[in-house]
């Protein structure tokens, strides 16, 4: 039995014994209500050792695994002694536990500050057209999958400060990422990843239009059709699952189109952004027409 309420010496001794017997996660999960009794470094060490435990016994913790992991990582994000780089490395190892989570990870914060790290994740997933074909090992496949999951859940804009975005910081981050991508022949896919990220921009605090003024300026300066296309696709996908009555037709879609038209007018000072918003509005209008036709067909059945 794990002495989760014991003194510090007993807890350290138990953690060492559990880890030595191949159950580091068992020790960690037994402490999930008293994680403040462990240092963040010890928690990260147990998580790192736990990878081998799970590889050897993937069903050991059954349906409770993700619950315990989320508890542990939620604690690490707020602990006073947290070392971001160590926690980010552990998040990477356990990224599948956050596949359907909207939690902001520490690794996301690091990506928003470090364009080189963001680009490293891109190179983990994508090859340039000029790169020679090579056999991919299982380890490389695992890194690629984890990196893709990180990129797919990364929505924290560089330069974000509370509910605002610093235009200079965002612009600098994008320039550095694109420079790295250009040097490696990965500019097209990188622009798409940047565009997907920009699609998650907040409303502008001055005119309440979308996207934030910092993103409008970034779109104008970048002048990338790949980034703009990615924004358009991501904004459509962000709608997610939705419900409506059979007879509703395209009412919701026309409302979206109207909103984007309004935003396009507000962004008139940034013509590429305005044009992009008009394109999104047209897409919603086309989708509304399709929904109208579908609704009429249902009525005739």
ABEGO torsion letter per residue (X at the ends): XBBAABBAAAAAAAAAAAAAAGBAAAAAAAAAAAAAABBAAAAAAAAAAAAAAAAABAAAAEAAAAAAAAAAAAAAAABAABBAAAAAAAAAAAAAAAAABABBBAAAAAAAABAAAAAAAAAAABBBAABBBBBBBAAAAAAAAAAAAAAAABABBBGBBEABBBAAAAAAAAAAAAAAAAAAGAAAAAAAAAAAAAAABBBBAAAGBOBBAAAAAAAAAAGBAAAAAAAAAAAAAAAEBBBBBAAAEAAAAAAAAAAAAAAAAAAAABAAAAAAAAAAAAAAAAAAAAAAAAAAAAAAX
